[in-house]
Amino acid sequence: MTMIERSSPKHSTSSPDMSKPSVWWPVPHRPRQWFSADELQASKRYNRPVRRAAVLRSLAQFCLLTLGMAALLQIDADVSWWFRLSAGISAVVVSWWLPTVIADAWFEYRHEPRLGHRPLSARKFAVGLGVAGLAGLSGVGAAAVLFYGSMSLLGSMWWFGAGIFVVAGSLLLGVVGPALSGLTHQLQPMRHTPYLTLARGLDVDFVVMASDGHEGPNAMAMGWRRMVVAVTPALLEADIELQEHVVAHELSHVRHRDAATALMFNAALEALALVGLGSVLAGRWGTAVVDWLETEGSIGDPRFLPVVALSVVVAVVMVRPFLAWLSRAHERRADMDAYELVGPTPDWALRQLHVTTRGDLDPPRWVRLFSSHPSAAERLELAKRLSRG
Ligand SMILES: [Zn+2]
């Protein structure tokens, strides 16, 4: 495995460590310094409604889940276990899926056309949502059957079993997830790429990844054992310096196996959070929830599946800032490695990249806390500091 030499003489200075940016801590986020008022305004017009829709969708999901639970409690506790379980699974899947359909339809047919984009055909849209719904149903279904099955084995230690399921589920999703992108995207191997010299001995394939969505110039590193760098068709039309910068960034993720590290951390942290929450729920709190709902049974009854699902969501949200922090560090390192590998990329090209991919140019602080990437302004500032040496 080739490592990038960090102390290339080209960039060394007399006071090397004074201004060397850290991988772990952010450089200042000052969007006004990098983007015009018009660009910031356009970004806000595009991104703010999307964010509002996401918050509304989550609220709707929460309300539906609560309604589902109220409905489930109307079922007698002595009705067959399978019936209670199926009802629980249906409540969770429907309350997740329905608001998703509405939010996606709004995005595809109202929001995007306003910006002059041609929406997906109704058939493709329906197929996509159908696949997501079925995947959700089988995922939640399998998890719930295993979970409640283990509960009868583990008794009050059920939360321990739940922790193991979350780890296994996270790992499985991480390994299988990228393979699924082959189903929703057209992948085409690139034979003669201008990027091979950048890969310098790394065992990696390059593919073009086309989708029906509206993707700007972008790339991603995927794979588990055999790594693949996928680029969007829009990237191939970009300036060659920008292409090389983006690909060199992805190659850093490949070299450092960032995806695998993130996956391990994700699974471990989620399991920890769930075990913590679960042990609380299994004890007095669980009894309190059941008492409060003035019903019979225990939290281990499948009619309480919405409560358990909500606990999983809470656990995932709790650990997200830590995972996002780690991910931003990986992104900074990849930006630094790209700089070492291909040298400085012109400001205008980097600015263009962020403007055309229509990311939020000035996200509020809480969004940045949950973001997998440093803000555009931060990445531009980092590039400037790197070129200063
Ligand atoms: Zn990256």
Residues whose N, C-alpha, C, O or C-beta is under 5 A from the ligand:
A	BS01	ZN	E331 A334
